[in-house]
Amino acid sequence: MAATNESKNGEIHFEIPKTCKAGVVVNEGPDFRVEVQDVPVPEPGPDEVLLKLNATGLCMSDIHFMMNDWAMPKMSTFGVQCAGHEGAGVVVKVGANVKNWKVGDRGGVKPLWDVCGKCEMCWEGRENYCQKGIHTGLVATGTYQQYITSPAKYTSPIPDGVSDYIAGPIMCSASTMHRALIDSGLKVTQWVVFPGGGGGVGIQGVQLAKAMGMRPIVIDTGDAKRKLSLEMGAEAFIDFKEVPNVAEEVKKVAGGVGAHGVIVTAYQAYKDAISYIGDRISGVVVCVGLPPKDLMTIGADPSYFAFRNLKIMGSLIGTMQDTAMALEYAQRGLLKQICEVRGLSAFPESVQQLRRGEIAGRVVIDFEKP
């Protein structure tokens, strides 16, 4: 099945198989599972490239798509059977109109498969809010499939020196965290709390916050997440299962006042997120993690907002620019590998472990490993 490359008139050529391996969702809904199956290799359209993915990250958003517990249509509505939106690989074929990509170039696929390019959001470089955006792994086939097509204009180039194991998760998790930190307006030396920071998205925020000169605090649980968080730059790790009052502990760490910002990646933390600001004036809570529909809200007495100059805002996924900047951080050695690499046979159980919250950092599936 694996593609082999040859020299043909000085150009790279790939033997493209008829079928490829994919992690296919079965029994879509609360009792879903993922099975490794052989599926047809698609043909790229005139404005698309065909990517052979070497690695895909597993993200909690995939779980929500496969469970269908968000307020959006099912994957099957769009004929999609493979989730995933963190893919890194190589271009093996280009469409007839494609001029800016060639076979052999490295490229990645993000949570948005494509955007319209014609709306106000796209014109302002905020295409992550394009209302006509096509979501990877929901509306378009996701990165759980080894060979997938991608619009040439919205495929992210992967620079030399950044492995696929680092680049894959950057497509979603690091890009999303870069956008959230920029949107937050937080500054150098300020304290920023990451509830769920030992997970795949939050840990990228920890690395980026550290690289930007902020002071990250992680709230999570377990020795594995503690170790990873501290290794990746957290100044403190607060285990919510071991500390009687997490908000008071945050306040102690953050200068006896409280955090300047809270970036919520674990939706279970919304009920306590505002308390982590403590007595800090002009704090900001950024909503990133998306809970199942109708599960919870976030808020406080309006007087608290007024007297504390508190801001609550949302931040979605990253833009094309955020991805490029996160890849540059990685190229400079400031974003390190946060994943455990596993083979195809581990695909089904790895997805269930992610669902159960048992994974520190990210799991990346290598399509070439058994």
N, C-alpha and C positions, 0 to 999 in steps of 0.2 A: 504494500500500500504506500510506503514512504516514497516521496518524490526524490528523484536523483537529478543532479544538474550536470550538464555537459557543456563543452565549449562548442559553439556553432558560429563560425565567422566572427570570432572574437566576442560574441554575445553569450550571456548566460541563458541556458534553456532548461526547463523543468519538464520531466515526464509527469503529466497530470493523470492520476487514476480516475476511474469511473465512479468509484465510491470511496467514502472516507469514514473514519470513526466519529461518533458524536454521542454526547450525553443527552439522551432524549427523555423528556418528561412523560411519565406514564401516570394515568389516573389523576390528571390535573385537579387540584383542589386540596382540601385539608389533609388528605391521606396520600399525597403524591409520592412518587419515587422517581429516581433517575436510573435509566438503563443505558449501558453502552451498546450502541447499534451501528450497523453500517447504513449510511444514507448516501444518496446521489450527490456528486460534486456539482455545484451550480456553474452556469456559464455567465461570465460578466457581461453586463449591458455595455452599450457604446461609451458611456461616461463613467464606467466602474472599473475597479481592479479586482482580480481574484487573489485573495490572500491564503497562503498556507500558514495557519497558526501553529506556532511551536508551543505556546503556553496560553492558558486562560486562568485568570483569577476567579475565585468563588466569592461572590458578594452577597450580603444579606438581602439586597434588592431582588436577586434571583429567586430567593426563597419566597418572597412576597408575590412575585409574578407567578410562580408555580403553584402557590397556595391560593392565589387570586383573592387576597384579603385586603387589597387596596381598592379605592373607588374608581376602578377603570375596567375596561373590557378584558376578557380572558385572552391568553396567548392564542388559544385555538380559534378565536374569532378571526384572527389574521392568518391562520394556517401555520403558525409558528410552533415548533415542537422543541426547540433548543433555546434555553435561556443563556445568560452570560453577556457581559459587556466590558470585559477587560482582556482583550486579546492582543497578543504580540506575535508577529511572524514576518513573512517575506512575500513580496509580490511575485506571483508565478505566471500571471497573464494580465494583459491590459486590454481595455476596450478600444474600439476603433477610433474614438475621439480623444483619447487620453494622451496628453503631450508631456505632462509634468511628472510622470512616474514611468519607471522602466522595470523590466523583469530583473529581480535580484535586489531591488530596494527593500529596506526594512520598513514595516508600517504597522500601525496599531489601530484598533477599533475601540470606540468609546461608548458611553451610555446613549448618546445621540448618534444614530446611524447617519442621519442627514438632517439638514435644515433648509428652509425655503430660500434664504438669501435675499428676500425681497421685502421684508417687513422692518418696522422701526427697530425691533430688538436686534435683528441681524445687522442692520446698518450701524447700530451703536456698539457692536462688539459684545452684545449680551444675548447671543444666539442660543444660550442655554435656556432662555425663556421663549424661544420661538414657538408660537402656538400651532405651527404646522410641522414641528419637529417630529421625526420618526425615531421611536425608541428601540434601541437594540435589545433583542431578547424578548421583546413584547410584540412589536409590529413588524420588525425585520428579524431574520434568523440571527441568533446570538452566537457568542464565542464558545459555547459548549460544542460547536461543530468545527472540525479542523479546517475545512476549506469553506470559506464564505466570501461573498462579494461585499464590496464597500465602495461608496461613491468616491471617486478620485479626489474631489474637492474637499472632502471632509475626513479623509484618512490622515492620521498623524504620523509624520516621519519620525523614526526612532534613530537618534544619533549614535555614532560609534562610541564604544565604551560603556554603553548601558545594556546590560543583559536583558533577555526576554523575561526572565524571572522578576526583574525590577520594573521593566517597562510595562508589563501586563497590568499589574495593580495600579500603576501610575495613571493609566487611562481613565479610571474612575476614582479610586480612593484618594490618591494624592492630588489629582486635579480638583476634586470636590473640596478638599481641605484647603487648598491654596485659595480657591475662590471665597470660601467662608472666612478665612483669615483676612483677606483683602477687604471683603465686604464689612467685616466687623469694625474696621478702623482702629484696631488695637495697635499699640506702639511698642517700640523697643523698651525692654525692662519690665513691661507690664505682665501681671499674672493672668494666665489663661488656663481654665479648668476644662478637662476633657472627660466627661462622664462616659464610660465605655471606651476609654482611651487605649485599652489593651487589645481591642479588636482591630480588624483590618483597615477600617477607615480612620478611626481615632488615632492609631499609632502613626499614621502618615502625618496627621495634624501635629502630633508631638514633635516629630522630626522637623517639620517645616517651621513650627513656632520657634524651636530652638535655633534653627538656621537664620531666622528673621530677628533674633535677639530677644524674643519674649521668654517668659518663664513658665513652662508647662507643668501642670499638676494633673495626674491621672487618678480618676476614681474608677475602680474595677475590683475584681476579686480573683484570688488564686495566685499561686507561686509563679506559674508560667507567665502570666500577664504582668506580674510585678517585675520579674526579671527582664522581660522584653521592654517594658516601659522605661525602666531605669537605664537600660543599655542604649535606648534610642533617644535619651535626652531629657526625660522627665526629672524635675528637681525633687518631686515627691510622689509617692504612690500611696493612696488611701484605700484600704480594703474595706468596702462598705459592709462586709459581713463581720468584720473584727472591730470596727469603731462604733461606739454607741451613738455618736452625733457627728455625722459626716460634715455638716455645714460648719460646726464649731472647729472641726479639725482643719477644714479649708481656711477658715479665718485665721487660725494660728499660723499656718504655713505662709499665708499671704499677708505678711506684715502685721498681723493682728487686726486687720481691717476687713479683708475679703478680696475676692477675685475682681479683676477689671473686666474679665469676659468669661463666658461659658459657651463652649461649642458642644452642643448636644448631638452625639451620634447614636447613643443608645436611647431609644424612645421611652424606655421605662423610667428614665431620669427626669422627664419633664416635670413631674410632680414636685421635685425638690430643686430644680435648676435655679430658680430665682434666689433661693436661700444661700446659694454659694457666693452670691455677690456680697453678702454680709452687710457691712456698713459703708461700703464703697459708693461714692457718688459717681454718676455717669457711667455705670456699668452697662454691659450689653450681653444679652443672651441670644445666641444664634441657633435657630432651629434647623437641623440638617437631617437627623434620623426621622423617618416617616413611620408613624404607628399604623396599625390596621385601622380601617375606617371606623369612625364613631367611637373610638376607644378612650380618647382623652383630649383635654384642652390644657392650655397654659395661660396663666394670668394672675392678677393680684388686685388689691384695692387701688383705684385710680390715684388716691392720695399718695400711695407709695411711689407710683411712677413719677408723680409731680415733685415730691420732696427729694427723691433720690435721683431725679433726671435719668430714670432707668429706661433702657431701650430693649425691646424684644423684636427680633427680625428673623426673616427666613433667608436661607441661601440654598440654592439647588445644586446641581452638578457644575462642573467646571466648563469653561469655554475652550475653544481651540487654543487660544493664547495661554490659558492656565495650564493646559496639558504640555505645551511647548516649554513653559517656564519650569514646571515640575521636572520635566525630562532634563532640563539644563541643571537644575539642582542635583539630580542624580549623576549627571556627567561630571560634576564638580566633586562628587563623593559625599554630598550632603544629604542625600536620600539613599539609605542602604537597604539591602534585601531584608524584608520583614516576613517573608513567606517560607513555608515548608513546602518543598516540591514533592509531589506524588505522581504516580503513574496512572494510566487509564483504569486499571483494575480497582483503584481506590476511589474512583469517581463517585459511585453511588453512596458509599458510606460517608465520604467526606462532606457531601451535601447535607446528609442527615446530622452529622456532627456540627456543622455550621448552624443548622436550624436549632439545635439544642444549646447553642452558645458555648460549645466546648473547645473552640479554636482560638488560640492566641495569635494575633496578627492575621496573616492570610494563608490560605492554602492555594497553591498554584498547581494545576494539572498540566503535566508535560505530555503532549500527545504522542511523543516518540518513546515514552517509557511504558513498559507493560504493566 
